[in-house]
Amino acid sequence: MNDSEKALHYFHQGFNCAQSVFAALAPRLNLTEETALRLASAFGAGLGRMRGTCGAFSALCMVAGARYGNLSGIPEDKERIFSLTRQLAEEFKAEFGSLNCRELLHLEEEMENSARPSVRTESYYASRPCEHCVAFCAKRAGQLLES
């Protein structure tokens, strides 16, 4: 399985978008599946189902940080990862139109009233771009680890 297929496998098991992307890349980051799933668990559905920044994109940034993150407080070191994050954001927005989960899902409310996740059904998957976002971010994360 390639990175996108692995991520979609997690997503179809009920894991959130961030967990799906991050866990798919866990072996290449020298992380256990359990550690990756736990670390990414709060980022799904736009951070805690508050519908902010897409969880799949957040996981892509976690992979970018694991590979290229700064280990000092020197501005130039921080600038490198910030520049990469901005580049990844532009790529994601070019593909999907927004980084914002609420906008990707065409939701009116700023935040979901409940933290309870939606039940995963065929109509759930068909009505949202999440699978595409997960696959895109997993593929791009894999490319970062190969470069």
N, C-alpha and C positions, 0 to 999 in steps of 0.2 A: 504494500500500500504506500502511496505517496503521502506527503504531509497533509494535503487537502482531504484526501480520503480518510486518513486517520482522524483528523479533526471532525469531519462529518460523522464518523463512527461514534465519537464521544457525544456529539450534539444529538444524534438520534437515540442515544441511551438516556437522554434527559439532562445531561450536563449543560450548564449555561455556555454562552458564546465564548466568554473569556477562558473558562476552564477547557473548553474543547480545543481552542487554538494552543493554549499553553501546554496542556497535557500531551498533545500530539508531538510537540517538540522537546518534551522533557528528557528523553534519553540522550538527545544531542546536546542538552545543557547540563548533563550529568546530574539530573534530578530524578528522584523516584516519581512514579505516577502519583502516589499519595501526596507528596510535597507539592507537586505542580497543581493538582486539583485544589488543595487547600489554599495555596498562595493566590490563585486566580478566582477563588469562589466569590469574593465580594464584588468583583468587577463586572459581573454579568448584568444584562438588561440595563446598561447605562449606569453602572455603579449602584448596586443594591436595589435594582429595579426602580431607580429614580428617573431613568430614561435620559441620562446625560450622555457623556461620550460613550460611543459604542464599545461594548465589552470586548468584542473581537479585536477592535483596533487597540484597545488598552493592552490586551495580551500581546499583540504585535510589538507594542512599545516596550513591554517587559522583556521580550526576546531581544529587541534592539539594545536595551540597557544591559542585559546579561552579556551580550557580545561586545558592545562598544561603549558601555557606560564609563563615566569618569570615576577615578579613584582619588581625586583630589578636589579641593575647593577652588582651584585655579580657574579663572574665568574662561580661558581658552579651552581647557578640558571640558568644562560644562557646555561651552558653545558647540563643540563637536556633536555631542549627543542631542542637544536641542536642535541643531541644524538637521540632523538625520531625522528626528521626530517630525519636524516641519515638512521635510521632503516626503516622508511616509504619509503624513496627513494630506498633502496635496494629491498624492497618488490615490488615496482612498476617496477623497472628495471628487476627484475626476471620474472615478468609477461609479460612485454611489450618490453623489450630490451633496452629502453632508456627513459630518462626524457624529452628529447627534442622533441617538437612538430614537427619541421622540419624533424627530423629523423623518428618519428612515422608515418608521412604522406609520407615519401620517396620523399621529395622535394629537388630539386637541389639548388635553390637560398637560400641565407642566410636569406633574409627577403622578404616578399611579397611586390610587388611594390605599392600596394594599401591597404588602411585600410578598404576598402569596403568588408564586409563579402560575402562569396559565397552563392548563392541561394541554399536552402535546397530542394533537390529532392531525389527520391529513389536511384539514382546512387550516390549522395553525401554520403548518409548514408552507402551504400554498399561498397564504395571505401575506407573507412577510419576506423581506430580502435576507433574513438572517443566515440561511444556509449559504447564500452567495458571499456574504460578508465573512463568514467563518472560513470558507474555502479560499477566498482571496487573501485573507490575513495569514492563514497557515502557509499558503504557497509563498507569500512574500517573506514571512519569517524564515522559512527554509532557505530561501535565497540569501538572506542576510547571514545565515550560519555557514553557507557555502563560500561566501566572498571573503 
